[in-house]
Amino acid sequence: MILFRRSLLPLLFSVFSLYACGSGQQKKAKTRTPVVCTDSSKHSFTLDTVKGYELKPGKELTLLLNIESFNTKEEFDQYLMRPPIPADSTPPSLNFKDNWLVAILVDNRTPNPSYPNEWIDISTKLTIDSAYTENCKLTIPFYLLADEGPVFGAPAPQKRVMLFSIPRSAQFNQVFVQNKGGSLSRSLDVPAAEE
């Protein structure tokens, strides 16, 4: 198991590096008026995790690890959907007027390092560490590890979605989604609400 994790580290590192090169092509959102930073001390922050959503069936991710933000319902609907739920359940609500969403999306396949035109299934474990604010910035640290190799007869690995609702009124100007186990991290400015 440990050998498998080590052998995947160079592969994951190269995939994360590819993302860093292409991340500047994202649509530039209008940011809200910055908060005047008066407190430089570090404080823990409780994340509001949104559950009950998954990637749309036809949605292909460009890389193994993707960090996205959604300022509107239309942006959100391009990636995610709510699967059918029992009639007696209450679906999670999304309030884009007062909140915006940050997502960590993990694919279940990656290019084969030996044959670049082929893809291999990969099982991963995504762990979110304790979030905190400091100098008007929210940091969401996480670890992404390759799980042990595929077991014959086991179901295909699942794509992973971790979704956070971020209040627009919060006293920070940026959200830093920090990959503590690799090179891919992303800074996001707090966007203004769409009119």
Secondary structure by P-SEA (a helix, b strand, c coil): caaaaaaaaaaaaaaaaaaaaaccccccccccccccccccbbbbbbbbccccccccccccccccccccccccaaaaaaccccccccccccccccccccbbbbbbbbbccccccccccbbbbbbbbbbbccccccccbbbbbbbbbbccccccccccbbbbbbbbbbbccccccbbbbccccccbbbbbccccccc
